Amino acid sequence: MERRYMITGGGTSGHINPALAIAELLKEDAEANGDTCKIIFTGRKIGLEGELVPKAGYEFRDVEALPLPYKPTPKALKAWSAINRGKKQCIAILNEFRPECVISTGGYVSAPLIMAAKKLNIPVMIHEANAFPGRANKFLSKGSALVMTGFPGQENIFSKAKKVVYTGNPVRGIMFNRTKEGSRKEIGLEEDRKLVFVMGGSLGSATLTNFVFDIVKKPEFKDVSFVISVGKHNSVEITPEIRSYPNLEIRDYIDRPELYMSAADCSILRAGAVTCAEITATGACAIMVPYPFAAHDHQTYNANSLAQKGAGIVVSDDDVKAGKLEGILTDLLNDPERQEKIRKASLDLAIKDTGKRINDAIREALGNNP
């Protein structure tokens, strides 16, 4: 038989990547059961999802939507008008496609499809990646058949959903079962060489880039190798002098971050939901610097959920700018025992069967036995 699903979510990679991962899981599950699978995504063509979803090979439908202001303003009327137009578009698509359910990973672009599905009594399922749930997912979860969470302990937040299941956030299988020694060997790093890996997300982080470009010049770090992903839209000038430092490797993008996260004595990272899942999957010894302008400061919630269990250290963006990260990094590099404790705590939080949990939860919510 053909399994049919519609998926929505967008605006940022934090919504889009989990949506694409769930789509892959649904396809794999269908194939494993001898079925075919057809999936349609909805979102904004002008948004990041309009680029990434078709690139991944999925059918994409552009529907109208605008973000709702936090306070009542004339823009709110305009936003509701756009959402209602998008809802009508989605009703037409749902009537034509007839999916078993619709799945949302959040963002304002998800509102039209979820509202349309509810009107047509099509089961709604939500995946919330962050420790502090987004506004759209919280608002739209009322009456939903299922809410899947990336972090534990969110049952009260989604109390109006029919069922809440802690599944974790989906990451690629290649992230798991890595060893520090094996990864260091794979990237060609000397056994006794200290390595710091820095990644500020797909767009990079001026705060983290400036930090690295500053300390790499200092004599006390000359024997430490730094690998930094500055992002494709890096805003920090990279001078010939900076490029000349022998202990610094600058990349626009890291295709296989798991190699460096597992190989490094310390990784300095933002704290998006997927990054946090990758930290635990690889057992990284991480210093997390939450992006300060994330909605509701959700990256700080994500980072603290790990740090409270010993699985990393949290340093604010302001503290990095104030020069406090250098001392923290120095102390950690000189304390291998603490590094290993953080690694173990990270690995203890890893969820290796996220894919199975998601597929099982969706099947059960639909009344399909595994």
N, C-alpha and C positions, 0 to 999 in steps of 0.2 A: 504494500500500500504506500501511498504518498503522504508523508507527514508535512503539514503546512504551518509555518509560524511567521508572525510579523514581529520585528524587533525595532525599538526606537531608543534613542539616547544620543546626546551630542553636545557640541559646544567646546568641549575640551577632550584631550586624549584620555583623561581619567574616566570619562563616560564612554568613549568610543571603543577603547581597547577591550574593556570587559565585555561590551556588546559583541564585538567580533569574536572574542574567545568563546562566549556562550554559543554563538552560531556554529563555530567549529565543533563544539561538544555535541550539539544537537545533530549535526550531520554524521559524526562518528557513531553516535548512539543509534541513529536510524539504520546506518549501514550494517552495524553489528547485529541488528535484528532483521536484516533482509529487506528493509524498507528503503524508499527514496525520500529525499528531503528537499523541500523548496522553501526559501526564506526571502521575504521582502523587508527591507529597512525603510523607515521614514525619518525625515529630518529636514534640515535646511540645506539646499544646494550650495548656498554661499558660506555655509559653516564648514568646519574641519571634517565633519562626517561626510559632507558632499564630495570630499576628495578621497578620504581613506576607505570608505565603504565600497565604492565602485572599483577602486584599486585592488581591493581584496577579492573581487569577483562576484559581489552580490548585487542583486537588483535594488535600485534605490529610487524612492519616490519623494520628490520635493513637496513639502506641505508648509502652509503658512504658520508662523508662530513668532511671537515677540516675548522678551522677558518681562515679567510683571514687576513694576517698581515696588520697593519695600513700603512706601508710604503712598496714600491716595494722592494722585496727581492726574492732570489731563492725559499723561502718557498711559495711565492704567486703562482708560477707555479704549485707547488705540490698541493696546496689547490684547485686551479681551476680545476686541473685534477681530484681530488677526487669529487668535486662538480659535474662535468660533468658526471662522472661515476654514481654518485648517481641520477642525473637527468634521465639517461637512465633507471636505475632501477625503478624510480618512474613512468616513462612513461609506462613501462610494467604493473605496478600495477594499474595505472589509467585506462588503456585500458581493463584490466581484471575486475576491480571492478566497474567502471563507477559511481563515486559519483556525487551528485548534485553540490557540491562545495568542495573546500579545505579551511581549516581554519588554520591560523598560529598564534601562540602566541610569536614567536620570537626565537632568538638564531640562530647560524650559521647552526644548523641541519635542519632548515626550508628551506634553500635555494634550495636544489634539488627538493623538492615537489612543491614549488611555481613556480619555473622556468618550471618544467614539465607541470604543470596545465596551465600556460600561453601559452605554445607551443600548447597544445591541446584545447585551448579556453574554459577551464573549469573555472567557476567563482572562483576568489580568494578573500578571506575575511581574515582580519587581526585584531587581538586584541592586542593593545599596553597598557600594564599595567602601565607603568611609566610616570611621568611628563616630563622626558627627554627621548624621544623615542630611542630605541635601533637601532644600525646600520643596522641590517638585516631587520627590519620592515620598516625603512625609505627607504632603497634601493629598497625593493621588493614591496612597496606600489604603485608604478607607474602603473596606469591602473587597479588597483584592483577594484573589484565591491563595496567593503565596507571596511572601517577602523573603528573599534570600539575603543574608548579611555577610559582609566581608570581615566583620569583627564581632566578637561575642557580646552577649548581654544587651541586646537591643529589643527584646520582646516587649518591654513597656512602651518604648517609643512607637512601635508599630502595633499597638494593642488593638487597633480597629481593623487589622487585616485578619483573614480567617486562619492563616497559619504563618508562623515565622520560623525559619530554619537557618541556623548558622552553617554556612557552606565554606566560608573563606573566599578569597579572591583568586580567580583562575590565572595561573602563570604557566609558561611553557615547561614541559616535562624536562627539558635540558637543564633547567635551573637546579634540579634536585641531584642528590647523591654525588656532589663534588667534594674533593678534598683540597685543602690549601696546597699541599705538596704537588698534587696532580695538576692543578691549575697553574701554579708557578712554573712547572716544567713545560706546560703547553705554551705559555707566553714567552718562554726562554729567559726567565729571571733567575739570577744566581741564588743559591739556596739561602745564603746568609744576608741577602740584600733586603733592606726595609723598603716596603712599597706602600704608598698612599694613593688611593684612587678617589677621584673627585668627579662628581656628575651632578649637574644642576637641572636635570630634566631636558626634554627635547629642545627647548628654547634656550637653555643655558641659564646661568645665574651670575650676574655681574658681581654680586657680593662674594661668591665662592671663587670666581675667577680672579678677582682683585686680591683676595686672600692668598691664593696660590702664587700669583705673580710677585707678591711681596715677599713671602717667606722663602721662596726658592733661591732668592739672592743671598740669604743669610748663611754664614759659615757653618752654623750648627746643624743645618739641614743639607749640607753638601753630599752626605753619604746616604741620603734618602731619595729614592726614585719617586717622582710624581707623574701620574698619568691623569690628565684632565680632559673631560668632554665639555667643550665650551658652548656647544649648541650651534645649530645652523643659523641662528640669528644673533650671534654673539655681538654684544654692544661694547666690549672692552677692546681697546687697541692692542694688537699683538705686534710688538716692535721686533726688529731684527735682534736686539739685545736679548729679549725674552726667549726668542727661538734658539738662541745660541747656548743656553744653559744645558749642559750634558745630562743632568738628572731630571729634565722635564720633557715629557712627551705630550704634545697638544693635538687633540683630535676634534673635528667638528661633531662627530657622532660615533658612538660605540655600538657596533652591531651585536656584540656578545658581552654585555655587561656582567653576566654571571661569572665569566673567567676572571675578571678583575676584582669583583666583589669577594669572591672566594679566595683569591690569591693574596689580596692586600692585607697588610698588618692592620690597616685602618681604612675604611671608606667614609668619605664625607659626602652626604647625599641630602636631597630634599626628602619630603615625607609624604608624597602622594600615596594613595592606597595601594597601587600596583607596586611601587617601589618598596613599600613596607612588606608586601608579600614576597618580593624578590629577596629582601634582606633575610627573612626567615628561611626561605627555600635554600639559599646558598650558605646560610650560617655566617653571614658577614659580621665583622666587628665594625659597627657603624656609629658614626657621629651624625645625628640627624639635625638639619637646619631647616625647619619648616618655612615654606614660602609664606611671607607675612600677609600677603594680599589675597590669599585663598578665601573663598566664600566661607563665612562664619569661622574663619581661622581653623578649618577642619584638619589641616596638616599637623597642627599642634596636637590635636586630639589623637590623630593617628600615631604620631611619634611617642606621645606619652603612654599610649596603650602598650607599646613595646618596652619603653624605658622602665615603666613601673614593674615589669617582670624581669628586669636586668638585661634586656635584649637591646642595649644601645644607650647612647648618651644624647640628650637633647640640648642644643645650644641655639638661642634665638638669633635671628638675622641681625638684630641691633647689637647683640653681644659680639658677633663676629666683626661687625664694623668698628666696635669699640676696642678690638684687639684681644679679646678674651679667649679666642679659639686657639691661639698659638700655644699657650701654656697647657691647655687641656690636651691638645694633640701631642705635645712633647711628653707629658706624663704618661699618656696611653702607649706611645711608641716604646717607652722605656719600661713598660710593665707587661711582659708577655703573659704572665699569669692572669691578669685582668682581661687581656684580649681573649684568652681561651674561655674564661667564664662568660663573657659576652657572646662569644660564638656558640657556646653550648646552650645558653638561654635562648638565643635566636632559633637554633635548630629545634629546640623543644616546642617552639610555637608554630613550626611549619605544619601546614596541612597538606599532606601528599595526595589525598583523595578528593580534592575539591571538585574535579570533573565528575566523579561518580556521585558526589553529594548533590551537585546541581542537577544532573540527569535524573537521579532517583527522586529528588524533590519535585521536579516538573512532572515526571510520570505519575507520581502519587497524587499530585494536585489535580491531574487530568483524569485520575481513576484508571490509569494504565499500569498494570502490574509489571515489574521488571522481568 
